[in-house]
Amino acid sequence: MKIEEEGQHQSHECCKSLNAIEDALYVIGGKWKLRITLALIDGSKRFNELQRVLKTISPRVLSHELKELELNGFVQRKVYSTEMPVVVEYEATEYSLTLKKVLDALVEWGTLHKEKIKEISAPNIHN
């Protein structure tokens, strides 16, 4: 009976982990959200600055992603209407900084993975 209880506990923990990952990926998943967040953690930027940093993102996609990030509390849109023309800047929120460890881990893993792929795809010189 003890083994069965341990198995159920592990299954429950696995489901909790899967649900948490699903929730996280729902919010930060996709091609652009983490890239935008990382760019803004580096410092606030105007829309066109973000587009230049991210290179291949279309204005429509950037606008959509910024709205979603703002709705989820990762980005704050600041409008300076006292200036002419009106200036709009986007900045990372304190909440977005909670992703810093995740981003650092992804950078480290991405670098390792790229090296691994180079090793795998490089011709075997020793044969």
SULZIUR-V303715 format. One line per field, one symbol per residue. psi: psi as a letter, one per 40 degrees, with the letter a starting at -180 (. if undefined). burial: I if it has 16 or more other C-alpha atoms within 10 Angstrom, else O. Layout:
# SULZIUR-V303715
psi=???
burial=???
This chain:
# SULZIUR-V303715
psi=dddddddddddddddddddddddddddeiidddddddddddeiiiidddddddecehidddddddddddddeedihhhhgeeihihhhihiiidddeeedddddddddddddddddddddeiihde.
burial=OOOOOOOOOOOOOOOOOOOOOOOOOOOIOOOIIIIIIIIIIOOIIOIOOIIOOOOOOOOOOIOOIIIIIIOOOIIIIOOOOOOOOOOOIIIIIOOIOOIOOOIOOOOOOOOOOOOOOOOOOOOOOOO
